[in-house]
């Protein structure tokens, strides 16, 4: 099984602008995750679409694999973290966002790593959201040291407009 990070877009009741959310889902292929994505969407189902996705393979020198939840090692020191940073750019109306995946033992260390990776000049950079990605949909995340020390970064495998509902 593969772990995917997906950016969804769609409408909410009473909203004036399109809303976005980030989801992580498990499946053999991205297409196999569509029912999970639909069930997790909090907005109007009509017009729900994928803006981008990436298969999470390598983060901070670790290979990311998924195993059945009952087969996971307990209490790994490091965890896979999702961090969403916010910041403000002079002359822009909207808050800017920067998404990161990092491996760290704590939320505080994960947030620091994510901040150091945002190279765009921003004012008032802050953490909007963070979550440890440990267990989902009957699977657990396993971090294996990668001998090559690979890190895929946040480059999507695909981006565009893929309507799924």
CORFENJO-V802262 format. One record per pair of residues at least 12 apart in sequence whose ideal C-beta (glycine too) atoms are under 10 Angstrom apart, sorted by the first residue. I is the first residue (numbers start at 1). GAP is how many residues later the second one is. Records with the same first field share a line. If there is no record, write none. Layout:
I: GAP  GAP
This chain:
1: 25  26  27  31  64  65  66  67  136  137  138
2: 23  24  25  26  27  28  30  31  53  54  55  62  63  64  137
3: 21  22  23  24  30  51  52  53  54  61  62  63  77  98  130  133  134  136  138
4: 19  20  21  22  23  25  26  28  29  32  33  46  49  50  51  52  153
5: 17  18  19  20  47  48  49  50  51  77  94  96  128  149  151  152
6: 15  16  17  18  19  24  27  28  30  31  34  44  45  46  47  48  150  152  156  158
7: 13  14  15  16  42  43  44  45  46  47  92  149  152
8: 12  13  14  15  29  30  32  33  34  35  40  41  42  43  44  45  156  157
9: 12  32  34  38  39  40  41  42  43  152  153  154
10: 31  32  33  34  35  36  37  38  39  41  153  154  155
11: 32  33  34  35  36  37
12: 29  30  31  32
13: 30  31
15: 28  29
17: 77
18: 25  29  31  33
19: 22  23  24  25
20: 23  31  77
21: 16  19  20  21  22
22: 29  30  60  62  75  77  107  109
23: 13  14  17  18  27  30  113
24: 12  16  32  56  58  77  107  109  112  113  117
25: 12  14  15  28  111  112
26: 40  110  111  112  113  115
27: 28  39  110
29: 26
30: 20  23  24  25  127  128  132
31: 131  133
33: 17  20  104  131
34: 14  16  128  130  131
35: 129
36: 100  101
37: 12  13  16  127  128
38: 126  127
41: 123  124
44: 121
45: 119  120
46: 117  119
47: 116  117  118
48: 114  115  116  117
49: 111  112  113  114  115  116
50: 108  109  110  111  112  113  114
51: 105  107  108  109  110  111
52: 47  102  103  104  105  106  107  108  109  110
53: 103  104  105  106  109
54: 45  47  98  99  100  101  102  103  104  105
55: 97  101  102  103
56: 24  26  45  77  85  96
57: 89  93  94  95  100
58: 43  45  86  88  90  91  92  93  94  95
59: 19  21  22  41  42  43  44  74  84  87  91  92  93  94  95
60: 18  20  21  41  42  43  44  50  53  83  86  89  90  91  92
61: 42  82  84  85  86  87  88  89  90
62: 16  18  41  79  80  81  82  83  84  87  88  89
63: 79  80  81  82  83  84  85  87
64: 16  37  39  69  77  78  79  80  82  88
65: 74  75  76  77  78  79
66: 70  71  72  73  74  75  76
67: 72  73  74  75
68: 70  71  72
69: 65  66  67  68  69  70  71
70: 68  70
71: 68  69  71
72: 62  63  67  68  69  70
73: 67  69  70
74: 66
76: 27  29  58  64  65  66  67
77: 27  28  29  66
78: 24  25  26  27  28  31  32  65  67
79: 23  24  25  26  27  28  31  52  53  54  55  62  64
80: 21  22  23  24  30  51  52  53  54  61  62  63
81: 19  20  21  22  23  24  25  26  28  29  30  32  33  49  50  51  52  53
82: 17  18  19  20  28  32  47  48  49  50  51
83: 15  16  17  18  19  21  24  27  28  29  30  31  32  34  35  44  45  46  47  48
84: 13  14  15  16  30  43  44  45  46  47
85: 12  13  14  15  26  29  30  32  33  37  40  41  42  43  44  45
86: 12  36  38  39  40  41  42  43
87: 28  31  33  34  35  36  37  38  39  41
88: 34  35  36  37  38
89: 31  32  33  34
90: 31  32  33
92: 30
95: 27  29  31  33
96: 22  24  26  27  29
97: 21  31  32
98: 16  17  19  20  21  22  24  27  30  56
99: 15  19  29  30  55
100: 13  14  15  16  17  18  30  53  54
101: 12  13  32  50  51  52  53
102: 12  14  15  28  49
103: 40  48
104: 28
106: 26
107: 20  23  24  25
108: 19  22
110: 17  20  21  22
111: 15  16  19
112: 15
114: 13  16
115: 12
117: 34  36  37
